[in-house]
């Protein structure tokens, strides 16, 4: 299994896995959805966007999206940020944000 860096596995909660760091600093958004009826750990945010990003070599990553005017094909970069709350403790994961430069 290839997984972008995160604090723990979302399935088993384990911390023992191989991390993958894309050899590029950005990818292209290939698909996304906006959730308005959020599960418990995400409630209170209003809505939350999730997307699939393709990096070089066909590697794809999944994560939350942040930013305005999301559109398929836009360039985004991965950052590690708080993605949820687990009984008052922050849960960190991959968040894709729009690239600020036109590259």
C-alpha positions in Angstrom: 0.0 0.0 0.0 1.3 3.5 -0.9 0.1 6.2 1.4 1.0 9.9 1.7 2.5 10.8 5.1 0.0 10.8 8.0 0.0 10.4 11.7 -1.8 7.0 11.7 -3.8 4.7 9.5 -7.5 5.7 9.2 -8.5 2.0 9.1 -6.6 0.2 11.9 -5.2 3.3 13.7 -1.7 1.7 13.4 1.4 3.8 12.9 3.6 1.1 11.1 3.5 1.7 7.4 5.7 2.9 4.6 5.5 6.6 3.8 5.5 7.9 0.3 6.8 11.3 -0.6 6.0 12.4 -4.2 9.0 13.5 -6.1 7.1 16.5 -7.3 5.7 19.3 -5.2 2.3 19.5 -6.8 -0.3 17.5 -8.7 -3.5 18.1 -10.6 -6.9 17.7 -9.1 -8.7 14.9 -11.1 -11.9 14.6 -9.1 -13.5 16.1 -6.0 -16.7 16.2 -4.0 -18.1 18.6 -1.4 -19.8 17.0 1.7 -22.4 19.0 3.5 -23.7 16.3 5.8 -20.5 15.6 7.7 -19.7 12.7 10.0 -19.2 13.3 13.7 -15.5 14.2 13.8 -16.0 16.9 11.1 -19.2 18.5 12.3 -19.1 22.2 12.9 -17.2 22.9 9.7 -20.2 23.7 7.5 -18.9 21.7 4.5 -15.8 19.9 3.6 -14.2 19.1 0.2 -12.3 15.9 -0.6 -10.4 15.2 -3.8 -8.1 12.9 -5.7 -4.9 14.4 -6.9 -2.6 12.8 -9.5 1.2 13.3 -9.3 3.9 12.3 -11.7 4.1 8.7 -12.7 0.4 8.1 -12.2 0.6 8.2 -8.3 -2.6 9.4 -6.8 -3.4 10.8 -3.4 -6.7 11.3 -1.6 -7.3 14.0 1.0 -9.2 17.1 2.1 -9.2 20.1 -0.1 -9.0 23.7 1.0 -9.4 26.8 -1.1 -11.8 28.8 -3.2 -13.1 28.0 -6.7 -12.1 24.3 -6.8 -12.0 22.9 -10.3 -10.8 19.7 -12.0 -7.4 20.2 -13.5 -6.2 22.9 -11.1 -2.7 22.5 -9.6 -2.6 21.7 -5.9 0.1 20.9 -3.4 -0.1 18.5 -0.4 0.4 19.9 3.2 0.0 18.2 6.5 -2.7 19.9 8.6 -5.5 19.1 11.1 -8.2 17.2 9.3 -10.5 16.2 12.2 -11.0 16.3 15.9 -10.9 13.1 18.0 -12.4 13.8 21.4 -10.6 17.1 21.6 -7.4 15.9 20.1 -6.4 17.1 16.6 -6.1 14.4 13.9 -3.5 15.3 11.2 -3.6 14.2 7.6 -3.0 15.3 4.0 -4.7 18.5 2.9 -4.4 19.7 -0.7 -4.3 23.4 -1.2 -4.1 25.4 -4.4 -0.6 26.3 -5.6 0.1 30.0 -5.3 2.4 30.2 -8.3 1.2 29.7 -11.9 3.6 26.8 -12.4 
